[in-house]
Amino acid sequence: MIIILYWEGQVKREMSKKNVIEGGDEENRVKQLNKEIMLVFERHTASFGHASAALLSVMYYISEKYTKQHPESKQNLSEYFKTEFDKFLNKLAQK
């Protein structure tokens, strides 16, 4: 299992002990995907509420698809999202 999150110019990897994927190719794929996602939001000039709801829906879809393929990793995925959302909320509160 590998979960990649692009946050403020850095790629953070959360890896299980079973599967480890390394290399610049993964980082480039994440950066490209982020650019494409940002472009969609720029083109549609979505409000914060709509953009947030859309991102949460996409994350839900991705996590549902992933946990169907890897049910043994559901708890790890849940803990990962809790940790990352806590970091996000803490940063938001600091601004």
C-alpha positions in Angstrom: 0.0 0.0 0.0 1.2 3.5 -0.8 -0.6 6.7 -0.2 0.9 9.9 -1.7 -0.2 13.3 -0.7 1.2 16.5 -2.3 1.1 19.3 0.2 2.9 22.6 -0.1 5.5 21.5 -2.7 6.5 18.3 -0.9 5.4 14.7 -1.5 4.7 12.8 1.6 4.6 9.1 1.4 2.9 6.7 3.8 4.1 3.2 3.0 3.2 -0.2 4.3 5.9 -2.7 5.0 4.6 -4.9 2.2 4.8 -2.6 -0.9 7.3 0.2 -1.3 7.3 2.1 -4.5 10.1 4.7 -4.9 11.4 6.9 -7.5 10.9 10.3 -9.1 8.3 9.0 -11.5 5.7 8.7 -8.6 6.5 12.3 -7.5 6.1 13.6 -11.1 2.8 11.7 -11.5 1.5 13.3 -8.3 2.6 16.8 -9.3 1.0 16.4 -12.7 -2.3 15.2 -11.2 -2.3 18.1 -8.8 -1.8 20.6 -11.7 -4.7 19.0 -13.5 -7.0 19.2 -10.5 -6.1 22.8 -9.8 -6.7 23.7 -13.5 -10.2 22.2 -13.3 -11.0 24.4 -10.2 -9.5 27.5 -11.9 -11.6 26.9 -15.1 -14.8 26.5 -13.2 -14.1 29.2 -10.6 -15.7 27.1 -7.9 -16.6 28.7 -4.6 -14.8 27.4 -1.6 -17.8 25.5 -0.5 -18.3 23.8 -3.9 -14.7 23.1 -4.3 -14.4 21.6 -0.8 -17.5 19.4 -1.4 -16.2 18.2 -4.7 -12.8 17.3 -3.3 -14.4 15.4 -0.4 -16.6 13.5 -2.9 -13.5 12.6 -4.9 -11.6 11.5 -1.8 -14.6 9.4 -0.8 -14.7 7.8 -4.2 -11.0 7.0 -4.3 -11.0 5.6 -0.7 -14.0 3.4 -1.4 -12.4 2.1 -4.6 -9.1 1.5 -2.8 -10.6 -0.3 0.2 -12.5 -2.6 -2.0 -9.3 -3.6 -3.6 -7.4 -3.7 -0.3 -9.8 -4.3 2.5 -7.0 -5.2 4.9 -5.7 -1.6 4.6 -9.0 0.2 5.6 -7.8 1.0 9.2 -4.4 2.4 7.9 -6.2 4.5 5.4 -8.6 5.9 8.0 -5.7 6.7 10.4 -3.8 8.4 7.5 -6.8 10.6 6.6 -7.4 11.5 10.3 -3.7 12.5 10.7 -3.6 14.6 7.5 -6.9 16.3 8.2 -5.8 17.2 11.7 -2.6 18.8 10.2 -4.8 20.7 7.7 -7.2 22.0 10.3 -4.3 23.0 12.6 -2.7 25.0 9.7 -6.0 26.6 8.9 -6.5 27.6 12.5 -3.0 29.2 12.6 -3.7 31.6 9.7 
